[in-house]
């Protein structure tokens, strides 16, 4: 509720009054702290959701525009793009980034390997169907 009221631009004292006893002890300073932390996270999540929706709408529009299209070709192209992005990241950030990621969490290395295996398996499955 607080986030929605902040979205509407309500002043802090109005928000506190509107929420009444459910926010007992909340004062304008506490609300200001929320704006700097929780509300910022909320806004970031909203932006992420909007970007994802926009991309999904673009993809749907693109498929409509293309009409009869080979979905397998799109799938293969997506796999190639994902593989190239991963390769580019490995080349750009190299061993140092891998070392840092493993220092933070050794399982990160296995996550990268698993992603590569998944991409490869998906490509094999795609080729088997042809």
Residue, then its C-alpha position, 0 to 999 in steps of 0.5 A: x500500500x505504501x508503494x502505491x501511495x508513493x506512486x500516487x505522489x501522496x505526502x508522507x503525512x497523508x500516507x501515514x494518516x491513511x494507513x492508520x493503526x496498521x503502521x503504528x510507530x511509522x513516522x516521516x523519517x521512517x518513511x523516508x528511509x523506506x523510500x531510499x531502500x524498499x521503494x527503490x527496489x519496488x521501482x526497479x522491479x517495476x522497470x524490469x517488469x515493464x521492460x520484459x513486457x515490452x520485449x514480449x510485445x515486440x516479439x509477438x508483433x514481430x511474429x505476427x508481421x512475419x506471418x508463416x515463419x519457421x519457428x525452429x529457425x527462430x529457436x536455432x537463431x536464439x540459441x546461437x545468439x545466447x551462445x554468442x553472448x555467453x562467449x562474448x562475456x567469457x572473452x571480455x571478462x575472462x579468467x579474472x571474472x571467473x576467478x572472482x565469481x568462484x571466490x564469491x561462490x564456487x558453485x558459479x563455475x558449475x552454473x556457467x558449465x550447466x548453462x553451456x551444456x543446456x545450450x548445447x543440448x538444446x542445439x542438438x535436439x533442434x538438429x535432431x528434428x531436422 
